[in-house]
């Protein structure tokens, strides 16, 4: 299975409880951002473009635990920034595991081998390693030559040490679906538990604004990638979300499904947009005008969004919303999605070329020396 049976059962019973209690808006995964500091400077990232005093700020373990208890979700994702740069990340993870929360600690894995001994394998902990494709594509995406090899070495070390390891792949315009499928093969060979894939979001602060996918391109690309599926592939995502990516399912965004807590508080309205902050989770749920967000709202910032943080919870909600949804999900779990048209897209796809990686010194917090980074050339 893509996730342990105990995790699947915990999530299913949690969602059914929300349905039984008549709760229309409920969180599924807490996005816990304990810092924004990172050791990469990816061109498509909108999370690290802050001044030095913000990049030096961190949530304490106590603040993290309080947010988790307040939100009440069974799963916690820890993005960033790079979580392994937080000096108390082992303490935070251990505290969440002790609370029996299923934790996905996101990492670019540059420090994973070095810090692996600070963590203990557990069914509640998974390292979610950011790998955006095969070697050349990943290095170009994260703007660091050699990043792929370091990340995969971290994956291998974590798997050999008995940890759960999943991966997170973000795709932008210019991605080659044939290469992405080969990438899936590489990840399965490396022993990862399951994979998550999603289109990138057009962050206003991202340095590269030219390579985000629109909805039509996203659906064509994901139809090519996810159709004619290999039996060896395992995905850490709702089957309904994946059908949504392929253009086979219409879902409405659930921005409350993955609420975000950071050094600023509870982010309004979702992980991707920053329209203010709330002091408490309940204030977030009560004060956001949710009808102003999502594709159906007409909000131009939501027009092209098909991102996991907005629609994974939608897929789960659809599954448990009716017998029809449950049956469709069960059928999807065993489908290869045979599609001659998708195979034709793969056969006719011509990879786009890009310029070389240019090494530059990325600015960091004033208390730290600048680290050599790289950017993608046009």
N, C-alpha and C positions, 0 to 999 in steps of 0.2 A: 504493500500500500504506500501511497505518497506521504501519509502521516501515520503515526502510531494509532492503533485502535482506540486507546485511552483518550487521545486528543480528539479524535473524530467524535467519540461519544460525548465528551465534555462539551464540545462546541454545539453538537446537535441538541443536547438537553438544555443548554443555555438558550439557544434560539427558540426552541419550543416553549420554554418557560416565558419568554418575552411575548410570544404569540398568545399563549394561554392567558396572560395577564392583560392582553389588549394593548400592549405598548407598541405604537406604530413606529416610533423613532427610538432606536436603541443602538448603542455602540457595539461593535464586534471585535475590533482590535484597537488598543490604545497605541498611538504613535508617540512614544516617549523620546523627546530630544534633549538629552542632558547637556549637550554642547553643540556649537556650530563650527568649532575649530576642525580643520582637516589637514591631512598631509598630501592631498592632491588638489589640483585646481582645474577641474573638468570644465570644458567649454559650455556644456549644457546644464550645469548646475546653478540653481538659484538659491541655494541654502547657505553659502559661505561668503557672500558679498557683504560683509559687515566690517565696521571699523575695529581696530585692535582691541579696544576695551570690551566690546561685545564678544569677540572671538576668545578672549581669555575667561569669560564668565562660564560657570558650570552649575548645574543642579546638584544639590547634595543628595546623598542616599535617602535621607529622611523625606526630602521634597518628592523624590521619585516614588517612594512607597506610599506617601499620602495621596498622590495623584492616581496611583493604581487602585487604591482602596476606594477612592472617590468615584472613579469611573466604573469599576466593577466588572470589566471585561475578562474573559478567560484567557485571552492572548494579549501579549505585549510585544510590539516591535520597537527596537531601539535603533533608530537611524541617526543621522547627524548632518554635517560633520563626520568625524571618524570616532566612534565610541571608544576604541582602544587607546585613544589619547587621553581619556578621562582617568585620572589616577585612582579613582575609587570604583571603576567599572566592575572589577571582580566582586566587590562588596555589594554593589547594586544588583548584579546578576544573582548572586547567592541569596540575597533577600527576596527577590522575585520567585526564585525556585522554591525557597522555603514556604512561600505563600501559594505554591502549586499553580503558578501562572506559567503558561506555555510561552517561552521567551524566544524571539527571533532577534539575535544580536547582529545587526547589519555591520558589515566591515568590507573595506577594500582589500583586506588581507595582507597589506604591506607589513604589518606588525604581528600577524597572527602566529607565526611560528615562534617568534620571540616571546610572546606573552601567553602561549597556550597553557603553560604549567600553572598559571594563576587561576585556572578554571577547572571544574570537575565535570566529567561526562554525566549527563542526566537526560531522562526522557523529556524533561521540561525545557531543556536548552538546545537551541540549534544556532549554529553560526550561519548567517545568511550572507554568503560571499557575493560581492558585486563583480560579475564577469560579463562584459557586454558583447562578447563574441569570440571568434578565434583570435589568435595572437595579434595580427596586424590591426584588425578592427578594434579590438579592446584597447590596445595601446593608443590608437588614434582617438578613441572616444574619451578616455580618461586623461589624455594629454601627457602621457608618460611612457617613454620607451622602456621596455622591460617589465612593465606593470603586469602583463599577462603571466609571465613566467613566475613572478613572485606570488601572485594570487593563487595560481594553480599549485605551487609548492606548499602554500598555506592550506589549501584544500586537502592535499594529500596527507600532510602532517596531522590535520585534525581528524580525518577519516581513520588513519592508522592508530590514533590515540583513543578511538572509540566514541568520538563526538558525533552527534547528528550534524550533518552539513547540508544546507540547501543553497541554491544560487538565485541571484536576482539579475536578470538581463533586461536592460532598457534599450529600445530600438529607436533610431532616428532616421530621417530621410537619407537615402543612400545605402542603407543596410542591404546586404545581399541575402535573400532568403535561402539560397542553396548553402551559403556559408553558415547561416544560423542553424540550419538543420544538421550540418556537420558538427557544429559547436555542441548541439544537444548530445550527439553521439560521444563526443569527447568528455562531456560532463558525466554521462552515465558510466563510461569506462573508468573515470576517476573515482567512482564510488559514491557520488552524491546521492542523498536520499530522494530529492525531488528538485524541480526547477520552477521558477516563476519568470514570466516574460510579460512585458508591458511596453506600450509606446511611451515616449518621453512627453513631458508637459512643457508648454511654452512659458517658462518662468520669465517674468519681466526683467529680472536681474541677471539672467544668464548671459554670458559674454557672446555666445553664438546664437543668434536669433533666426538663422537661415535654414536650419536643418531639422526643425520639428515637423512631425507628420500631421497632415490634415486627416479628417475622418475617412475620406474616400481612399486615400493612399494607405491608411492604416488597415482598412478592411481588406484591400487587395493583397497587401503584404502578409497579413496574418492568415488569410485564406491559403496562400501559397505555402506558408511555413507549417501550419497546424493541420492541414488536410493530409490524407494519405499517411497517417501517423504510424510511426514504428511502435511495436509492442514493448520495446525496451524503454521507451520514454516515460517518465513519471513527472507529473506537474503538481506543484504546490499552489493550486488555484481552483476556484469553483469551476466545474464543467460549464456552467451557464455563463460565467464571465468569459471563458475562452470561446464559447459560441458567439458571444457578443463581439469579441475582437474579430472574429471571422466574418461578421456581418450576417450571422444566422439567427441572432436573437436581439430583440429590442429591450433595453433595460433603462430605467430612469436612475440618475445619479442619486446616491444616498450620502451626501457630504458629512452627515453625522455618524456614519458607519465606522469611520476611523478617525476619531478626534485626536487632536495634537496638543500635547503639553510640553512647553519649553521654558527657558529662562524668563520669557515674557509672560507666561501664564497660559491659559487655554485659548488657542488660536481660532479666530473666527474667519470663515466658517468651516475651513477644512485644512488638510495638510498642505494644500497647494496655494491657496489664496490667503492673504494677510489683510483682513479688513477690521483689525482691532483685536483686542484680547479681553477675556473674561477672567474674573478672579476665582470662580468656582466652575466645576463641570455643570452644575445645575443652571447657573447663570448663562453659560454657553447655550445650553439646550433651550432655555426660555427666552433669550433675547435675540438670537439670530433669526432674521426673516428668511427662512429656508426656501420660500417660494421664489426668492430672487436669485437662486443658484441652480445649476444644472442646465443641460442643453435646452430643455423645454422652457426655461425661464426667459430665454432671449438674451441672457447676459453674454456679451461678446467674449469674455474671458473663459467662458465654459464651452464655447461653440465647438472646438475641436478636441475637447478632452475625452479620452477613453482610458484614463489611467486606472491602474489597479486600486489605488486608495479611494477612488470615487465609485468604482463599480464592482469590486469584489464582494463587498457587503450586499450590493444589489442582487448579485447572483445567488448568494446564500439565502437571502430573503425570498427570492423567487422560488428556490428549491423547496423551502419549508412553508410557502404561502398557500399551497394547494396540493391535492393528490396528483394533479396534472404535472405540476412543477417537480414533484418528487420522482414521478415515473420518467419524465424527460431527463432528469439528472442521472438516474440509474442507467438509462439507455445510453446516455452520452459517455458514461464511464467505461463502456465496453465498445465504443465505436471507434473505428479507424478513420472515419470521414473520407471514404473513397471519393475522389473528385478528379475527373479527367481534365476539367478546366483548370484546376489548381496545378496539376502536373504540367499543363501547357505553359502556364505562367512561369513555372520553374525552368522549363526547357528554354524559354525565350528570354529569360531575364539576363540583362547585361550589366555587370557590376560597374559602378561609377568609380572613377579614379579620384584621388585626392592628393594634395601636396604633402610634403614631408613634415615630420614633427620638428618643431623649432624649440630648442631648450631655452627657457627663461627662468629668472629667479622670481618665484611667486611671493608676494608680500604675506607675512605672517604676523602674529601678535608681537608687540614691541619687545616682550620679554624673551622671545625666541629668535634664533638666527634664521635668516631666510633659507629656504630649502630649494634646491634646484628642481624645477618643474619643467613642463613643456606644453606647448600649444600646438594645435593643428593648423597647418598652413592651408591656404585656399588654392 
